[in-house]
Amino acid sequence: MRSLNGRELAGYIQERQAKDVRRLRQANGVKPRLAIIQTKDDPVINTYIKLKKQYGADVLIDVDVHFIDQKTVPQAIKRLNEDPAVHGIIVQLPLADPSETEAICELVLPAKDVDALGSRAKLTPATPMAIMWLLAGYNVELRGKKILLLGRGKLVGAPLSKMLKSSGYDVEVTDRETASLAERTKLADIIITATGSPAILYPDMIKQDAVVVDAGVASEMGKTVGDLHPSVYERDDLTITPVKGGVGPLTVCALFENVITAARGASKA
């Protein structure tokens, strides 16, 4: 089995980003700043935010957390949109009232929408960027391969499908309505799964020597799990993301890549 370990690549990317930020600070006088809006006190959310704050500190990007009542979020976003010292804005999901998610995400200025959740977002969503970095980092050839993408969600599936198709790759996308999933997975050279449905993919559904990227995140009995059944890891012929440390570490890198890009754009404006 060949492991697609995102943690190994993340170290190199983090080092390069720290140099990019130093250059922005010294040559352009720009201090990249990320604002995170949080409306829900939740251990999982708090852990994610702590990770982002730590990563920001490591690459010299200032990270401010605004823990506020959801009713005041529109005014907070307006203030942050207008603040030239703020280059990126994240609305940390889930919100206390998830029914307002789309409306609130649309309020973030496209140039500052580093999570790319708004319909007018100009930046690349973090997880698809992370997946492309992971495949490129391990020299996984996409040209001439049959790529199957499981899930067409707003955060991963839909934007990743668009990226792959625009590069001219052979991509098929499945969702919950797709019949005979196993017939399709057995034909794929590369499977990228992002359904958030635990154990959707089993060993007998994957062809010999395939590449498998698990970008799914779900909760099962209080634990965070991916889309693959644990027995998939018993196959020794696959090139595959590990149970932990595959796409995740690179997603944080990709998010901060967007903050750097936004700060660089603001310095030229």
C-alpha positions in Angstrom: 0.0 0.0 0.0 1.3 3.5 -0.9 0.2 6.2 1.5 -0.9 9.7 0.3 0.2 11.5 3.5 -0.9 15.1 3.5 1.0 15.9 6.7 4.4 15.4 4.9 3.4 17.8 2.2 1.9 20.3 4.6 5.3 20.9 6.2 6.8 22.0 2.9 3.8 24.2 2.0 3.8 25.9 5.5 7.5 26.7 5.1 6.9 28.3 1.7 3.9 30.2 3.0 5.9 31.7 5.9 8.4 33.0 3.4 5.6 34.5 1.3 4.1 36.2 4.3 7.5 37.6 5.4 8.0 39.0 1.9 4.5 40.6 2.0 5.2 42.2 5.4 8.7 43.4 4.5 8.4 44.4 0.8 4.8 45.5 0.7 4.1 46.5 4.3 1.0 44.2 4.3 0.2 42.2 7.4 -2.2 39.4 6.3 -5.2 39.1 8.7 -7.9 36.5 8.9 -11.2 37.2 10.7 -13.2 34.1 11.9 -16.9 34.6 12.9 -18.1 32.0 15.4 -21.7 31.8 16.6 -21.7 28.4 18.3 -19.8 27.1 21.3 -18.9 23.6 20.3 -15.9 21.4 21.2 -15.3 20.3 17.6 -15.6 23.9 16.2 -13.4 25.2 19.0 -10.7 22.6 18.0 -10.9 23.7 14.4 -10.5 27.3 15.3 -7.6 26.6 17.6 -5.9 24.8 14.8 -6.4 27.7 12.5 -5.1 30.2 15.1 -2.0 28.0 15.6 -1.4 27.7 11.9 -1.8 31.4 11.4 0.8 32.1 14.2 3.2 29.6 12.5 3.1 31.5 9.1 2.8 35.0 10.6 -0.8 35.6 9.7 -2.9 37.4 12.3 -6.1 35.5 13.2 -9.0 37.2 15.0 -11.9 35.2 16.3 -15.2 37.1 16.7 -17.5 35.0 18.9 -20.8 36.8 18.5 -24.6 36.3 18.6 -25.9 35.3 15.2 -28.2 38.3 15.1 -25.2 40.6 14.9 -23.3 38.7 12.2 -24.5 40.8 9.2 -23.3 44.0 10.9 -20.0 42.3 11.8 -19.4 41.1 8.2 -20.2 44.6 6.9 -17.6 46.1 9.2 -15.0 43.5 8.3 -15.7 43.8 4.6 -15.0 47.6 4.9 -11.8 47.1 7.0 -8.7 47.3 4.7 -6.6 45.6 7.5 -8.8 42.4 7.1 -7.9 40.3 4.1 -9.9 37.1 4.7 -13.3 36.4 6.4 -14.5 33.0 7.5 -18.0 32.2 8.8 -17.3 29.2 10.9 -19.9 26.5 10.2 -22.2 25.2 11.5 -23.9 28.3 12.6 -26.1 28.4 15.7 -29.1 28.6 13.3 -28.0 26.7 10.2 -31.1 27.9 8.2 -29.3 31.2 7.7 -26.1 29.7 6.4 -26.5 30.6 2.7 -27.7 34.1 3.3 -24.9 34.9 5.7 -22.2 33.4 3.5 -23.4 35.6 0.6 -22.7 38.7 2.7 -18.9 38.2 2.6 -17.1 40.3 0.0 -16.0 37.9 -2.8 -12.4 39.1 -2.6 -12.3 38.3 1.1 -14.3 35.0 0.9 -11.3 32.7 1.6 -13.6 29.7 2.3 -15.3 30.3 -1.2 -18.8 29.7 0.3 -20.5 32.5 -1.5 -21.9 32.1 -5.0 -19.6 35.0 -6.3 -16.4 33.7 -4.7 -13.2 34.4 -6.6 -10.9 32.1 -4.7 -10.6 28.3 -4.9 -12.4 26.3 -2.2 -9.8 24.8 0.3 -10.6 21.1 0.1 -10.6 20.8 -3.7 -7.3 22.7 -3.7 -5.9 20.4 -1.0 -6.9 17.3 -3.0 -5.2 18.6 -6.2 -2.0 19.4 -4.1 -2.0 15.9 -2.6 -2.3 14.2 -6.0 0.4 16.5 -7.6 2.6 16.1 -4.6 2.7 12.3 -5.0 2.9 12.5 -8.8 -0.4 10.8 -9.4 -1.0 11.0 -13.1 -4.6 12.2 -14.0 -4.3 12.4 -17.7 -5.8 9.4 -19.5 -7.2 8.0 -16.2 -10.8 7.4 -15.4 -11.6 9.6 -12.4 -14.7 8.9 -10.3 -15.9 11.6 -7.8 -18.4 10.4 -5.1 -20.5 13.3 -4.0 -21.4 16.6 -5.7 -21.7 18.8 -2.5 -21.1 22.6 -2.5 -17.8 22.4 -0.5 -16.0 19.6 -2.3 -17.7 17.7 -5.0 -19.1 20.4 -7.2 -16.0 22.7 -7.3 -13.6 19.8 -7.6 -15.6 18.4 -10.5 -15.5 21.8 -12.2 -11.7 22.0 -11.7 -11.0 18.6 -13.1 -13.3 18.9 -16.1 -11.8 22.4 -17.0 -8.4 20.7 -17.1 -9.7 18.2 -19.6 -9.7 15.1 -17.3 -12.1 12.2 -17.7 -14.4 12.7 -14.7 -17.7 11.1 -13.7 -19.6 12.3 -10.6 -22.0 10.2 -8.6 -24.5 11.1 -5.8 -27.2 9.5 -3.7 -29.4 9.0 -6.7 -26.8 7.0 -8.6 -27.7 3.4 -9.2 -25.2 0.5 -9.3 -22.4 2.5 -7.6 -20.2 -0.6 -7.4 -20.3 -1.1 -11.1 -18.9 2.5 -11.6 -16.3 2.3 -8.8 -14.8 -1.0 -10.2 -14.0 0.8 -13.5 -12.3 3.9 -11.9 -8.5 4.3 -11.8 -8.9 7.1 -9.3 -11.7 7.4 -6.8 -12.2 10.6 -4.8 -14.9 10.3 -2.2 -16.5 13.3 -0.4 -20.0 12.1 0.6 -19.8 12.4 4.4 -21.5 8.9 4.5 -19.5 6.4 6.7 -18.4 3.2 5.0 -19.8 3.9 1.6 -16.9 2.3 -0.1 -15.8 -1.4 0.5 -12.7 -3.3 -0.7 -14.6 -5.4 -3.3 -15.8 -2.1 -5.0 -12.3 -1.0 -5.9 -10.3 -2.1 -8.9 -6.7 -3.4 -8.6 -4.0 -0.7 -8.1 -6.5 2.1 -7.9 -5.8 5.5 -6.2 -8.3 6.3 -3.5 -8.6 9.7 -1.8 -11.0 9.9 1.1 -12.1 13.5 1.7 -15.4 12.6 3.5 -16.0 13.7 7.0 -18.8 12.3 9.1 -19.5 11.7 12.8 -20.2 8.1 14.1 -20.7 7.4 17.7 -18.8 10.6 18.7 -15.9 9.9 16.4 -14.9 11.6 13.2 -14.8 9.0 10.3 -14.3 9.1 6.6 -16.2 7.5 3.7 -14.1 4.3 3.5 -15.0 1.1 5.3 -12.0 0.2 7.6 -11.4 -3.1 5.7 -10.3 -1.1 2.6 -7.0 -0.5 4.4 -6.4 -4.2 4.4 -5.8 -4.1 0.6 -2.0 -3.7 -0.1 -2.3 -2.8 -3.8 -3.9 0.6 -3.4 -2.5 4.1 -3.3 -4.6 5.7 -0.6 -5.0 8.5 1.9 -4.3 7.3 5.6 -7.2 7.1 8.1 -5.9 10.4 9.5 -3.6 13.0 8.0 -4.6 12.7 4.3 -6.5 15.7 2.9 -7.2 17.4 6.2 -3.8 18.9 7.0 -3.6 20.3 3.4 -7.1 21.8 3.7 -5.8 24.2 6.4 -2.8 25.0 4.2 -5.1 25.8 1.3 -7.3 28.0 3.4 -4.3 30.1 4.4 -3.1 30.1 0.8 -6.3 31.9 0.0 -5.6 34.4 2.8 -2.2 35.1 1.3 -3.6 35.5 -2.2 -6.3 37.9 -0.9 -3.7 39.9 1.0 -1.5 40.0 -2.1 -4.4 41.2 -4.2 -5.3 43.9 -1.7 -1.7 45.2 -1.7 -2.0 45.7 -5.5 -5.4 47.4 -5.3 
